[in-house]
Amino acid sequence: MEAKVELTNTFWSEDYITGIDCLLRVIQSDIAELSRFADLYDRHNENWLYAIKQLNTLTLSLSTSNDGSLRNKSSEKGTDLASMVYRNHLYLLERLTDKLRGSTLSEVEDPIKNLLFSYKEFQSDVEDSLKADHTKFRKQIDNIRYLHSQIKNKALSILDSNANDDAASLSEATDSERSLPPSIRKLLNFESEREWYEFLIELKKEVPVSKRKWAIPALPNEYFSSEALFETLKRQHPKMDSSLYNLEQIGQNLMDLGVLRSYNDVLHRPGSKFASQGYYCWVMDMAPPAGKLLQGIWKRVSSSSSINNEDNSYTALELSQLNDQFVKQWLILESHRLKLELDLSHFMKQYAKLSKNKFKTIKEVDFNMIEMFNKNWDIQGKLCEEDFENLWYESYTNNHGTIGFYTPPGLRFEMYNMQGVLASQPWIFGTPLNEMSLCTEDKPIILEKLLTMARQFDPDTVAKEWAAPLDLVNICNMKKDCLNEYLHNCDHDIVMNKFGSKWADCANIIQLLRAWLLELPDSIIPVIRYHNLRNNDHDWLNNSPAVHLLSLAAIASHFRWLGKDNLDALFDTNPTSRFPNVQEFPISHHFIRSRVREPLHCSIFNEILHNCFLDPEFPAKCAGAVTATSSPRSGRPRTHLLTVTTDVHEFVPRPFKTSSCEPSPTRAKRLTGLTILPHTNPN
């Protein structure tokens, strides 16, 4: 049986509007074809009815004018041959008129005109819905970009100000004293400075902290209460004097030495009093022995330092408001995007049914027309012998869209903390592979985590989910949950662990993995290697980036784990006993993306990747192609710079229960911000 690729979903494009315009063009083309038939029938009927009317008038007038004279002659002289033949001919013409009047093209005209009416209604629905959806989506993109420019300007302003402050602080710190404070030595019985340093390290590690959503310069995210500090001191030094007076003295000493400060002391003024019912925070990014350093700096800096700190605080507050707007606008963008994708997917499927019905109807009216003329007039016609389904499928092989199969747009995030510094690990979706956070084996953490989670299930169950249609609504909900976790902690490992604890079902894991693969700016097999792979040129391995090769090796091992039977069924474009439903797009589209109008090339890629994944040595070949000079990353990802706590005021996006949803309400507090950048295609 000849393999056929499902081509009804070939109106996707990375900008959406190109695919939408292509869909509208083919609808208009079909309407033009049907309109030609309708116009032909209308013009035929117009002339046909005119001829019938004239013939009817002729026979009626002749019958009326000659009836009396013929009757008189017949009664006087008998029936002669001429009058009898005349009456017979007149009778035949009358019968012919009646027969012509009853011989209409309704059997072929009505189906065509009904279908034409359906097409015009469908065209109107597509234009109204998709154009409106895309307009909303584009306007929201513009809003996001405008917010991004403002956020970036604020972040750069804070970054420049902090750089100037750091330079001034460094110059003033050279003569500061770093010895062990005698008061602390007496209170806690330290024998050496090393013990003092170790004490501070352990204390900062053990004191439980709370977190606030937004950090501003001079006010860190983390803070703790006096009670938490006291309890930790008692646990670490059970033999110390644990009276309230002594504990307050320790707290006051730590405050005087600049190790901690009052949480509400934005300007870091010296001389503050430690209170047993207060809230405090550690001095950020300072080494333990730098206690007196801060007081020395305070005495030496000019009054402009306070002004700069206040300016930074105001700038950070403005940035906080922008971030708050950004998160809400981003979720509105996701809502518009989901609505657009759902509507476009629906109209593609509806057009497939309508266009197939067009070919079927044209075949049927052709048969009815030829049969009617043969029966009524003995006129022979030539019937089209082509199968209408083959003709319909051939019309799709031209790839009506640009990319063809589902290819979401590349939207990339940038996240800044309140010090104007980029987050250490990028957003999971839409980020190039070579910038992703990697595990110890130099594979993306998200890929490694999802493949490991999939191993918990039966291979047949996992294979079934690879063949299932994409659930756009559920994918959007999962991405929103991942985004919410990412706002709290940008560490990919933590985000995926949270995801696995909530969305532990096999369908969710594979759906998210497929969505991640499809949203990569460049596919696992780079687009630049497209022609090499199509020609089965094995050099494409040696010329591919290392992180792409290692990711492909992990994918190949995963598919080999599914087993040969599942692998054969997944890469077979025809329905099989294992997967009776037709796949929306070929399995190879997850791993190699087309940039040409050749949708049937995917059959070639299916065959090549099928053989690669069956080869037990293929992962080793991928690993062998990785050279020392093609390191996937210039360095390991830094630890995360931003954490946001969960509390009663936390913003939790609503799930998308329908194809459209309202934005979430305004929050009392803000989350950290995201910024979005348009992705540039690699080609």
N, C-alpha and C positions, 0 to 999 in steps of 0.2 A: 504493500500500500504506500502511495506517494505521501511523503510527509508534508503537511500544510501548517504554516504558522498562523496563529490567531492574529489577524491584522485589523480588527475593528477598533483597536485602541492606538491608532497611529496618528492622532491629531495633537499629541503632546509636543510642547516646545518649552525651552527653558525660560522664555519670557511670557508664556501663555498666549499672548495676543497673536503671535504668528500662527499657532495652531488654531485659534479661534477664527482668524481670517480665512485660513485654509478650509475649515469646516463650512463657513458661510459661502465660500466660492463654489465648493462642490454641490452644496444645496442649490445655489442659484443655477449652476450648470444643469442639474437634474430638472429643475423647474423649466428651464429653457427647452430641454428635450421634450418634456410632456406638453409644454405650450405649443410646440410645433404640431403635435398630434391633434390637440384640441382645436387649433386654428384650421387645420386641414378638414376636420369633421365639420366645423362651423361653416366654412366656405362651401363645402360640398352640400351641406343641408340647405344653405341659402339658395344655391343654384338648382338643386334637386327639387325643392319645394316650389320654386318659381316655375320650373318646367311642368311639374304636376298640375299646378294651378292653371297654366295656360292650356294644357291638354284637356283638363276638365272643363274649362270654359268653352273650348272648341266643340267638344262632343255634346255638351249641354245645348249650345246654340243650334247646332246642326239638327239635333234630335227634335228640338222644339219647332224650328222653322219648317222642317220637311215632313213632320209626322202627319199633318192633316192632308197635304196634297198627295202623299203616297197612299194614305188610307183611301182617299176618294178614287184614285186611279185603280187601286186594287179592287174596289167594289164594282167599278164599272166594266173594266176590261179583264179582270182576273189578274193573277200574280204573274208578272213577267220576270225574266231573269235579272235584269239590271236592278230593279227595285229591291228584289230579294237579297241580292249580293250586297247592295248598299246598306240595307238594314243589318245584315250580318256583320259587315265591317264596322259599322257604327257601334254595334253591340260589343264587338271585340275591343274596340278602343275604350269603351266605357269600362269594361272589365280590366283592361290594362291600367287605366287610370286608378281604379280601385286597388289593384295589386301594387302599383308603384307607391300609392299613398301608404300602404301598409308595410312597404319594404324600407325600413329605416336602419341606421347604423347604431342604434341604441345599445346593442350587445357589445360593441367595441368602444363606443363613445362614453358611456356612463362610467365604466371602470377607470378610464384614463382621467376623466374630469374629477371623479371622486378622489383619486390619488393626487391629482394636482392640487386640489383643495387642501388635502392633508399636508402636502409639502409646504404650501404657503403659510398655513397655520404654524407648522413646525419652524419655519424660517423666522416668523415673527417672534416665537417664544425664545429661540436661540439668540436673536439680536437683543431682545429686551433683557433677558436674564444675564447672558454672558458679558455683554458690553457693560451693563451696570455693575456686575461683580468685578470685572477687571478695572473699571474706573475707581471703585472704592479701594481696591487693592493698591493701585498705583498712587492714589492720594495718600494712603496710609504709609506707603514706602517713602513718599516725600516728607511726611511728618516725621518719620523715624530719622531720616537723614538730617533734617533740620535740627532735631534734638541732639543727634550725634555730634554735629559741629559745635553746638553750644557746650555740650558736656566735655568735649575734647579741649575746647578753649579754656574752660574752667580748670580742668585737670592740669593743663600745661601751666596755667597761672600759679596754681598751688605748688606744682613741682619746682618751678623757678624760684618761688619764694622760699621753699624749704631748702633748696640748694644754697641760697645765700645765707640763711640762718645757720646751716650746718658748717659752712666755711667760717663764719664768725665764731661759732662755738668752739671749733677746733683750734683756732688761733688763741683763744683765751684759756684753753685747758692745759696748756703745756706746763704751767707752774703749779697746778693744783695738787693738793696733798692726797695721797692714796694709802695712808697707813691705817692700821686697825684702830677704830675708835675706842678709847679707854672706857667710855661709859657702857658700851656694849660688852666689852671684855668683862666688866664687873657684873653686869646683870645676868649674863649667860655663861660666864666662866670659860671663855675661849682661851686657848693656850697659844694660838698662832693666827696669823692672817689667813692662812689656808683654811683653817676651820671656819673662820668668819665667811670666807667666800663660799665654801661648801654649804654652810648654813643658809645663806641667801638663795643659792641655787635650789636647794631642797624646799625651802619655804615657798618660793615662787611656784614651784612645781606642785606642791601639795595643797596650797590654799584653794578651796573651791571658788570658782569665779562665775559670775553671771555675765551675760553679753547683751549689748544693745544692738539695735538694727543698724544704726548709722554711726560711723566714726567720723569725727572731725579733728582737725589738727589740735593737739594738746588735750584731747579727750579720747582716749582709746576705746575700743569696743568693750574690753573686759574690765570688770570692777568687782569688788568683794566687800563684805561687811566687816565691821570690827569683830563681831562674834565669830565669824569664820576664821579670822586671823588668830584670835585667842585660842580657839579649839585646836587649831593646827599646832600652835606653840606648845600647848599642853601635851599633845601626842608626841611631838618630837623631843621634848625635854620634860619628862615626867617628874624629875627631881627639882625642877626650878620652883621658885616662889610664884605660885599661881594666883596670888591675890590680885584683885582688880587694879589696885594702885601700881603694882609691879608690871602688870600687863600693859597698862596705859603708858608707863614709862618706856617700855620697850617700843611700843607703837610711836611715841613721841620722838624717841631717838631715831627710829627708822625714817620718820618724816623729816626730822632735822637734817639727817644725812642725805636726803634726796633719794632714798630707795623707794619710798612710796609717797604719794601725795593725796590730798582730798580730791575725790572724783569731780567735784563741782568747781575746782580751782582751775579755771580755764587758762589764766595768765601765769600760773605757777609761782605765785607770790610767796616769799619766805616768811617764816614766823607764824605759820598756821598752827593751831592747837589740835592735838589728837583727841577725838571724842570716842567714848566707848559705844556710842550708838550711831556712828558715822559710816560713810561709804568711801572706799579708797581704791586707788589703782596703782599698779606698779609703774615706775618711770620706764617708759618704753625704750628699747634698743640701747640701754646703758649697761656697761659691765658692772658687776657687783661692787668693786672697790671705788666706784666713781661717786660715792656719796657726797663728799665735800666739793666735788667738782662742780655740781650744779649750783651750789651756793656761791662758789667763786665766780662762776659765769654770770649769775644774777647781779652780783655787785659791779661787774665790769661792763656789762652791756649798756648801751645807751637807751634813752627813753624810746627811741624808734622801734626797739624790739617789741615792746608791748603793743605799739600801734600795728606792727606787722602781724603779730599774732591775732589781734582783733580783726584785721583785714582778712587774714586767712580763714578765720572762723566764719565771717560773713560770706566769703566766697564758698566755703564748704556747705553752708546752709543753702545757698543758691544752688549749688551742685546737687544737694540732697533733694531739693524740689524738682530739679530737672530729672534726676534719676527716678523719682516717684512717677513723674509723667511718662518717662520712657517705658517703664515696666507696664503701665496700663496701656500705653499706645502699642507696645509690642504684642500684648495679648489680643488687642483688637485686630492687629495685623494678622495674627494666627487665625482668628475667627474668619476674617475676610478671605484669607488664603484657603482655608478648609471649604468654605462655601463655594468658592470659585472652582476648586478641584472636584468637588462632588457634583456640581452642576455640569461641568465640562465632561466628566466621566459619564454622567447620565445621558447627555445629549449625544455623545459618541455612540453609545449602545443603541439609542433610539434611532440615530441615523442609519446604523447598520441594518436594523430591521426594516426601516423605510426604503432604503436603497435596494435591499434584496427583494422587497415587495415590488419595487419598480421593474426590476428585470423579470420577475415572475409575471406581472401584469402585462407587460409588453409581449411576452411569449404567448400568453393566453389570448390576447386580442388579435394577435397575428393568426393564431389557429382558427379563431371564430370567424374572422374576416374571410379567410380563404375558404373555409367550409361553407359559409353563407353564399359566396359568389359561385362556388361550384354547384351548390344545390339549387339556387334560384335562377342562375343565368348560364350555368354550364361553363363558367370561366375558371380556368385552372391557374392557381398561384403557386409560388415556390415557398415552402415552409422553411423557416430557420431551424436547423437541426442542432444548433449549439445548446448545451445544457446551461440553463440560466444561472445556476449556482457557480459554475466554472467562470462564466462571464462576470458575475458579481465579484468573485474572488480576484480575478485578473485586474479588475478596476482598482483594487486595494494595493496591488503589488507595486504601484507607482509611488507609494508612501505619500499620502496627502499632506502630511505635516513636514516639519524640518528634521527634528530628531526622531519623531515617530513614536516610540514607546515612552512610557512614563519617565520623565526626567524633571524633577522639581528644580526650581531656580536655586542657585547657590547664594544663600544669604549668610553672611559671616558676622559673628559677634566679636566685639572687643569689650572687655570688662575692666574698669578702672576702680581702684580703691580711692579713699578720700585723700590720700597723699599724692594723687595723680599718677600712680604707678599701675601699669597693666597687670592684670591677674596672671599668676604664674602658669596656669594651665588654661588653654582656650576652651570655648564652648564645644560640646561634643559633636554637634551636627554642623555640616557645612564647612568644616576646617580641613585643609589639605592634609594628607597622610603624613607628609614630612614635618608637619608642625604639631601633630597629635602627641599627647602624653603617652610615653611608651613604658612597657613593663621591662623586666630584666632581660627578656629575650628579644628586645627591640621590636616588639609588635605593639600596635595600639592597645591600650588597656581595655578599652570598650570591646574590641574584637576578642581579645583573650578571655575576658569575663563572660561574654555572651556565649561563646563556644563552649566554655567550661560548664555553664549553666545548662546548655542543651544536652550535654553528656549525661545528665541525670535522668533523661527520658529514653523511651524505647526508640530505636532508629526509625522504625516505621512511622511512629507518631511525628517525629521531627521532619521526615521526608514529606509527609502529608501537608505540613505547614508551609514548606517551601513551595508546594504546588498550589496552595490556596490563594484566593484573590487578596489583594492588599486591603486591609481594613483601615481606611484613611481616618475615620473618626477615632478609633481606638489608638492608632498610632499618634494622633495629635494629643490625646489625653496622656499617653505615656511620656511624650516629649515635654508636656507641661509639668508633669511630676518631676522629671529629670531636671528641668529648668529650675523648679522650686528648690530642689536639693542643691543644685549648682550655685544658687544665690546664697545658700548657707555656707557652702564649702566647695570651692572649685576643684578639689581633688577628684580626679576621675575614678579612682579606686573606691572612694567613699560614696560617690554618686551611684556607681553601679551596684555596690553592696546594698544601698537603700532601695534601688530599683528591684533587685532580686528578691528582697524581703517582701515587697508589695505586689509585684507583678510576676509571680513565680510560675505562672502557667506556661506551658510549652508554646502555645500560640503567641503569647505576648513576647516571649524571648525572641522567637524567630521573626516575628513581624517587626520588632524594633531593629534587629540586625539587618533585615532587608531594607528598611527605611534608611538606616545609617549608610549602607552601601550605595543606595541610590542617590543620596544627598551629598556624597563626596564630590568636591569640585572636579576632580579627575578620578576616573574609575580605578579599581585595583590594578587592572592591566591598563597602563596609560594610553590615552587616545593616540598619542604619537606612534604607538606600536600597532595601530589598527591594521594597516596594510601588511605589516610583517606577520601578524597572527593570521590574517585571512589567507595569506599565501603559505601558511604553515612553515614559515621561516623561523627556525629555532634560535636565531640570533636575538630575537626579541627578549629572551631571558637575560642575556648578557648586557643588553643595553637599557634595562629597566632599573629604576632606583631601588635601593636596598630595602627600604621599608615596604615598598610595593611587593617585592619578591617574597619577603618574609610573611607578609599578610596573605599573599596568594598561597604560600606553602601551608599556612594554618587552615585556610579554606579548603585546600585540596585534601588535607588529612581529615577534615570534618566530613567531606562528602564521601571519602573512601570508607569512613566509619559507618556511613548509612547503609553500605552493602551494595553489591553489584545490581541486584534486582531493582532497588529503589533508584540507583543512579541511572540505570537504563530507562526507567519510566520517567524520571524527571527531565532527562534530556531528549525524550521523544516528544516531538511537537504535536503528535496526535493523541487523543484520549486513549488511555489504557485501562486495563482492568483494575490496576492499583489506584489510578487517578482518573476517574471517568470524565471529570469536567475539564473543559479546555482551559489551559492556562492563559491568563490575561496577556502575558508577554513572556518571551522565552527566558529560560533560567539563566542563559548566558548574559542577558542584559544587565544582571546585577554586577557583572565583573568586567565587561567591556562595553563601552558606549560608542554608538555610531554618530558620525557627523556627516553622513552622506545619505542621499535619497535611495537607499537600497535596503529596505526592510528584510528582504529574504537572505541577506548576508548572515543574519542571526542563525540560520540553519547550519551554515559553515562553522560558526563559532561554537554552536552546540556540539557539533561532532568533534571538533578539535579539543574543547575543554572536557568533553566526556572521556576521550582517550587519555588526556593528561591526568584527570582525577582517578582514572582506573589504574594508572601506572603507579606501583608502590614506590618507585624511585623518584617520582616527580618532586615531592617536597625536598628531597636531598639535592635535586638539580637546582631548585630555586635557591636553596641555601648556598650551594656551591657557586652560584653566579654572583653572590654578594661578595664584593671585594673590600679590602681595607680602606681603599680610597673613596668608596661610595658610602660613607657612614650615613645612616639615616638621620642623625641629629648631631648638631655641633656640640651639644651638651645635654645633661640630664635636666629634667624640669625642676624648677625650684619648689620649695615648700610653698603652700598656698599663703597668700597675703591677706586674705579676707575671710572673715567668718561672721555669720549673722545668726543670732539665736532664734529659737522658736518661742513665742509667747502668745498671749491672748489677742494681741494686736497684729499677729502675723498675717501677711497677705497670702492667701491660698487660692490659686485660680480655680474657677469652676470647671468641671469637666464639660466637654462638648457632647451634649446629649442629642443634639440635632445637627443638621447641616449648617445652622447659624445660631450664634449665641450672643447674648449681650455682654458687654465688658463688665468685669467685676467692679463692685462699688469702691468708693474712695476709702483708703485705709487711714487709721489713726496714726500709724507710724510707717516708715518707709523701709523698703528693701534696698539692697545695693543695686547699682545701676548696670545696665548692659548698653553697649552701643553696637550699631549694626553697620556693616560695610557691604557694598555690592561686590559680588564675586566676579572676577574676570576669567573668562574661559581660557583654558590653556592653549587653545587654537585660535 
